[in-house]
Amino acid sequence: MPKEASLQLNSWLRFKHLVLLTTLADSRNMHVAARQMHLSQPAASKMLKDLEGFFGFEIFMRQPRAMVLTELGAHVVRHARILLNDAGRLVEEIDALRQGGYGQLIIGAIPAAAPEILPAALAELKHRRPRLAISFQEQSSDRLLIDLEYKRLDLVIGRLTSSDQHNLFDFEPLREEPLRIVVRSGHPLLDSEPSLEELSHWPWVLHPSTSPMRGVFETALAEAGIASPTSVVETTSTQTALQLLKISDMLAVLPRSVLRSPLAAGQYQTLPLVVGEPLDYYGIITRKGEPISSAASELVTALRSQGSLEHDASWL
C-alpha cells in the first residue's frame, strides 16, 4: 500500500472496523455479526462496504448461506486479529501497572524445553522481578507459532515448522534434541531386541502429525519402508503420554529432556533403538522486526545461560 494510502487508512480506520472483520470471519453471517456488535444489519453492511471500497477488493464473497473470506480478505482479517490482540494486551498491561503490578509476560514452550531449561530461567526472572505476572503454556511448535503471530504470546521456545516462517519470526537456536523410544519398566519388549518393523505393530502414543517430533518418527518409518502404526493415541501432553505408558504396553517417542526424572525414578526405560535424526535445534522465537519487552529480554538472557549449561551436560 502506498505511503499516502497508509496514512489515510491510519486516520480513517477504527477498532469497530477490525471487530467487524474478525466477528464476521468467525460467524460468516452478517446478521449474526451485527447482533454481536449491537449494530443494525444495514450499518454493519455499510461498514464492510466502506472497507472494501477503501482497499479496492472484496474482503468477503457473498454466498447464499455464508460469507466466505477471499484470499486477500484473509490477509486483512489476519492483521485485524493481530491489531486487536495487541490492543488487548496494552489495556491489560496498563491496568496491571496502574494497580501496582509490574507488567505481564506470556510465553509458550514445547514439551522438550518445559522441564529442562525453562524452569530455571523463569525462577531467575522471578527473582529479579517478583511482581511480574508470568503466564505459561506448553504446546507443540505449530500451535504456539500461531499464537505468537497473532500476539497472544510474547515469545516461544520451540522450532520453526516451515521455511516461510523465517519471514515472520526471528529464531535463536538453543540446543538440539535426541529422541528415544520409551516404555514402562517390565515391558515385554525389554527382553528382546526388536526391529522398527516389529515396533510399528505395537500401540503408540505420539504427538500430532503436524509436530516436528512426529515428523522425525514418520520420516524414519518411510525411509525404512515401514507403514505407520495403526493404533495411535495423539497428544502433546508429556504427562498424559507417561501415564499411558505406565498403565499399558504402549510405546512413545519422547525427547531426551523430558525423560531425565522418569528414567531416574525407575518407572520407564528406553529401547536400544535409534529413531531418525535428532530434532533440529529448538530455540527462542520472537516476531520479526518487533522489539520485545524488557521482561522478555531478561528471560532471553536467562535462557541463553541455561542453554549453555545444559549443552555441556551429557547423559543417556
Buried (B, 14 or more C-beta within 10 A) or exposed (E): EEEEEEEEBEEEBEEEBBBBBBBBBEBBBBEBBBBBBEBEEEEBBEBBEEBBEBBEEEBBEEEEEEBEBBEEBEEBBBEBBBBBBEEEBEEBBEEBEEEEBBBBBBBBBBBBBBBBBBEBBBEBBEEEBEEBBBEBBBBBBBBBBEBBBBBBBBBBBBBBBEEEBEEBBBBEEBBBBBBBBBBBBEBEBBEEEBEBEEBBEBBBBBBEEEBBBBBBBBEBBEEEEBEBBEEEBEBBBBEEBBEBBBEBEBBBBBBBBBBBEBBEEEBBBBBEBEBBEBBBBBBBBBBEEEEBBEBBEBBBEBBBBBBEEBEEEEEE
